């Protein structure tokens, strides 16, 4: 038997041998920043999500007892939450998805690499978190999951910038894609969903270049979040009926309606954001924000606290409890408030609210055909997949995310079919998602600032001027 001292010496000798191998040493040194950033991301995202849910639950409970206070809370919170973004940190506004896409696309263009640090930094993280907390205090129908797609790459970027000069080179694109995927995986507790998201959204970049770092980042971020939260499912484990030929028609109908609504509502949000951005004066922006806050307050006061926040608790009640609320009322509660809140420019995501809208659509189509509770739950999941597909235009990511959230392995074919049908329905509103359109707008705006008039034509002298000059 070897002594403990001998085993330690043997272990360190092995490590020294590994580090003497240049290729192995570089692999470890390159991987180390990903491991550190993933661990920090997992802990931070869980802390952020838990705090967000805590505020959401307590605001809803408070307003349930004192509903009139929403007419004070909402305007103040919206003004502060959106105002700080406008004044101090515009890159932190919105959900963060588009900003993340801007950073990824700009990272491979040498003269636009500055956009990476503009949209991904700790200042953005601070204002993103603070603004989203203020928005939920005001009753905004937004979620914390979308912002993690900007927060997580910001953390990865911060770790990358701390590396000394002698460290092996790590391409920006690898850091950013791994960060976005780790953030999504930690937010929804869906590691496979994070990987599929990276493959589907960033397919134009060669997967082989970042696959190892992507896998390890998602795994470590997931382990860190599970270490705090334990093993849990985002939507729990509802009773779901198996996918049969009899329910196929209803699945197709639900997927088509939810995909169409998802893309259509995103188109409305995009148009509203466009209109707000065209406002020239600060007072007009403030009037817009105040109007949005009052619309939100009216919905909460007259229709109830189901209008508040991400809708995660509402989805859990729909999947596990019998809600004594009209299906159409639930749909209305979750439809208008997220549109209004997303148009303000305050920080907050549309992923979870979109899932809640999709669930309410599935609930409606299920009641049309008097389905059993288990079959109704299946339609809710199909509605979630369809609506999320309409939002992000990434059908397989949507299907895998909902599959992992609900442990719905028995209905994987129904969810995959729903995603494809929803993708076809969403094409009615163009080929690109709302986030792709906002990304293009941001990049075009930044290019105009960097080069105000790229097509300026230098005025050439007329022929007679040349003749006069020659005579002289």
N, C-alpha and C positions, 0 to 999 in steps of 0.2 A: 504494500500500500504506500502510495506517495504521500508525503506530508503536505500540509496546506501551503507551506512556504514553497515547496517544489512545484506545486500546481500553479501558483501565482507567477513564479519565475517562468514556467513553461508558457503560460498565457501571454505574458508580456513579450517573450521571445517570438511567439507567433505573430503578435501585432507588429513588432519591429520588422519581421520578415515581410509582412504584407506591405508596410510602408516603404520598404526597400524596392518593391515592385512599383515602377512609376505609374503604370496604368491603373493598378489597384488603388494607389495613393490618390490619384486624381479623381477616381470615381467616388471615393469616400469624401474627399474634400468638396467635390461638387454637390454631392447628396446632402452633406451636413446642413447647409443653409435651408434646404427644403424641409428637412426634419424639424429644425428649430422653428421655422416659420409656421409649419403645419401644427405643431404643438401649441404655439401661441394663439394661432387662429382658432383651433378647436375650443380652447378655454374662453377666449374673448367672445366668440360667436354664441356660445352657450350662455355666458353671463349677460350678453346683450339681449338675447331672446327671452331669457327668464325675467329680466328686469322689465322688458317691454310688456310681457304677459301680465306681470304683477301690476303695472300701472293700468293696463287695459281692464283687468278684472276689478280693480278698486274704483276706477272712474265709473265703470258701468254700475257697480253696486251703489256708489254715491248718487249717481243721477237717477237711479231707480227710486231712491228715497226723496231726493230733492231735484225733480226734473227741470224746474225753472232755471236752475243755476247754469244750465247749458248755454243759455243766451248771454251769459257773462264769460264763461270759460272758453267757449268756442272762438269768439272774436279775438280775445286777448291771446290765446295760445296760437291761433293761426297767424296773427300779426307778428308775434315774436318768432315763431318757428320759421315762417317764410321770410320775414324781414332780415333776420340774421344771415340767411343764405344770400339774399340779394345784396346786402351791404358788405359782408366780410368773406363769403366763400361760395360764389356761384357754382363752382364745379361739384359742390356737395348736394345740389338740388336733385329732386326727382328720385327715382328708384335706384339709380346707380348702374343699371344694366347697360344703358347706352354709353355711359362714360367708360365703363370697363371695355366695351367693344372698341371705342375710340383709342384707348391706350394700347390694346392688343394690335390693332391695325397700324398704329403710328410707330410701334416699336421696331418695325422692319424698314422704316423709311428714315434715312439718316437725318435729313433736315427737319423732320417732324418728331424726333425722339423726345423733344422737350414736352410734348403733350402727355407723355407717360407720367412725368413728375408733376405736371399740372393737375391731372385728374386722380392720381394715386399718391397720397401722402398722408401723414398723421394729422395734419390740419383738417383735411377732408374727412377723416375718420371722426375727429372730435365734433365737428359741426354736423356731420351726418347723424351721428348718434343723438346729439342734443336736440337737433331739429325734429327728428322722428319722435323723441319723447314728448316734446311740446305738442306736436301734431296729434298724438294719441290722447294727450290730456284734453285737447280740444274736441275729441270725439271723432277724429278723422278715420275713415274706413280704409286704413292702410295696414300693411304688415311689415315685420322686420326681416323677412327672408330675402326680398329683393336687394336691400342695401348691403347685405353680406357679400354680394357679387362685386361690390366696389371696396368694401372694407377689407375683405380677405386679401385681394391682390395688393392693396396698400400696405398691409402688414408684410407680405412677401417682399415687396419692393423695398420697404424700410430695412429688412434684414439683409437684402442683397447689397444695399448701399453702405452697410456697415462693414463689408468685407474688406480686408487689406489689399493693397495693390498686387501683392505677390500671389493672391488666390487664383486658382484656375478660372478661366473665363466662363461665365454662365450667360447664355443668350437671354435677353429680356423676355422674349416670347415664351420661353420655357417657364420662367418665374411667374408670368402673368396668367398663363393658362392653368398651371398647377394651382395658383392661388384662387382663381375663380371657381374651379372645380371643388377644391377643398372647402371653400366657403359655402357652396350650395349643399355639399354632402353633409357638412356639420349642421347647417340650418334645418334641414329636413330629416336628418339622420338617414340619409340614403346614399351610401358610398357608391353603389353601382350607378345610380342616377347621376352622380357627379362625373363619373368617368364617361358615361354615354353622352352627357351634355358637352363635354370637351370634344369628343370624337365628332359629334353631329354639328356643333356650332363652329368648330375650327378645323373642319376637314380640309380646307385649302392649305393648311400648314401640314408638313409631313409628320404624321403621328409617331413614326419611329424615333424622331429626334427628342421627344419629350415624354414618351410613354412610361419609362421607368420612374421618372420624377413625379409624374401625374399619379401613378398607382400608389407610390409611397406617401405622397402628400395627402391623398384622400384617406388612406388607411390610418395614418397617424392623427390627422384631424378628427376622424371618426372615433378612434380610440380615446382621444383626449375628451371629446364630448361625452362619450359613453361612460368614461371614468367618473364624470360628475353627475350625469343624468341617469346612468344605468341603462340597461337594454330596454328601449321603448320604441313604440311605433307612433309616428306623427298623428295618424288618424285612429290608432287603436287597431283592434282586430274584430271587425264587425262580422256578423253572420251573413254570408253571401251565397246566393243560389248558384248552381253550376250553369254554365252557358249551354243553352239548348237551341234547337232549331226553332222552337216556339217563341223564344225571346229574341231571336235574331233580328226580326223586323223592328222591334222596339229599340234594340241597341243601335241599329242603323239610323233610325229617326232621331233618337236622343243625341247621337254623335254629330249628326248633320246640323241639328238646331244649335247645339252648344258651340260647335266650331264656327258656325256662321255668326252667332252672337258674340263670341270671343273676339273674332277679327273685326266685326262691326263696331263694337264698343271701343276697341283700341284705336280704330280709325277716328271715332268721335273725340277720344282723349287727345290724339295727335293734333287734330284740327284746333281744339281748344288751346293746347299748348302753343301752337303756331300763332293764334290770335293774341294770346297774352304776351308773347315775345315781341310782337309788333307794336305794343303800346310804348309810347315814347316817354311819357311823364311818370314820375314815381307815384304821384297821387292816383293815377289811373290803375297802376298795379295794386296799390293799397285798396282801392275800391273793389277791384276784382277779388282780392283775398277776403275782404270783409263780406262781400256778397256770397262767396263760397262758404264762409263760416256760418252765415245765417241760414243758408239752405241746409247745411249739415245739421245745425241746431234744430231747425223745424222738423227734419226727418226724425231725429232722435226723440224730440218732444212728442210728436204726434204718432209715430209708428213704433217707438220703443228702443231699448238699448241694443237690440240685435243689429242696429245700423253701425255700431261702434267697432273699430278695430279690424283685425285680420279675418274674423269669422271662424277661427279655429274651433272655439268652444261650441259655436252654433253647428258646425259640421259634426262634431262629436255627438251632440244631442240628436241630430237628424239620423245618425247612424246607429245610435244605441238606445235612445229614448223616444217615446211617442210625444211629439210636440203638438200642443193644442193651438197651432197657428196655421192659418190658411197657407197653402203652398204658394199662392200668388202673392200673398203679403210678404212671405219670406223672400220671394224673388225681388219684389219691389224694395224691400229693406236693404238688400245686398247689391242692387243694380245701380241706383243713382248716386248714393254717397261716395263710392270709390271713384266714379267719374269726376265728381265735383272736387274731391280732395286731390286727385292726381293732376288736375289742371292748375293748381295753385303754385307749384314749384317747390313746395316743402318736401322734406325728405320722407320717404316711405315707399313701400313696395306694393305691387299689384298682383304678385303671385298668389298669396294666400286668399285675398279677397276674390280673385278670379276662381280659385277652387271652390269657394263658398257659393259663388254665382252658378258655377257648373253643377254643384250638388243640388241647388234649388231647381235648376232646369230638369235634372234627372228625376227629382221628386215630383215635378209636375207631370212629366210624360208617363211616369210610373202610375200615378193616380188616374190618368186617362184610361188605362187598361186594367185598373183594379188589381194590380199585382200584389203578391204576398210580400211580407216584410223583407224576406231574404232577397227576392227579385228586385224589390224597390231599392235596396242597398246597392245592388249591382248597377242599376240605372244611375244612381248618384255617382258612383265611381266612374261610369262611362261619361257622365256629364262633366265631371272634373277633368278627365283626360281630354275630352273634346274642347272644353273652354280653354284649358291651358295650351293646347295645340294652337288654337286661334290666337293666343297671346304671343307665344314665342316662336311659332312656326317651326317647331322641332318635334315632330310627332313621336319619335321613339323615346326621346327624353321625357316627354309628358307621360307616356305609357309606363315607362320604367319607374318614374318618380311616384306615381299613384300606386303602382304595384308594390313598391317597397314600403310606402307609407301605411298600407293597409294589409300587408301580407296576403295579397290577393293572387297568389300563384295559381289557384284553381281556375281563375278567369283570365289568364294571361292572353288567350286568343281573342277574347271579347275586347279587352283593353287595347290590344294591338290593332284590331280591326277598327275600333272606335277612333284611334289616332289617325289612321289613314283616311277614313271617311271625313273626319273633321278637317284634315289638311286640305282635302279637295273642296270642302265647303268654304274654307277661309280664303281660297283663291279668288272668290268673288270680290275681294277688297285688295287685290294686287298680290304680287309674289313676295313682298318683303314685310317683315314684322314692324310693329311700331318702333321697337328699339333700333332696328336697322335704319329706319327713316330718320330718327332723332340723331343717330350716330353720323349719318351723312350730312345732316344740317350742321352739327357741331364742327365736323371737319371742314366743311365749306366755309363756315364762319371764321374759323381759325386761319384758314388759308387767305381769306380776304384781309384779315388783320395783318398777317405777315407780308402779304403782297397786295396792297389795295387795288392796283389796276394792272393786272398781269398782261392785259391785251392792249395796253397803250401803244399807239402807233406813233413813231417818230415822224414828224412832218418834214417831208423832203422839199427842197426848193424847186420852184417851177422852172421850166426850161428857159423862160425869158430872164429869170434872175441869174441863171447860170451864164447866159449870154452876156448880161450886163457885167457880171463879175469878170468874165474873160476879157471884155473890152477894156475894163479898168486895168 
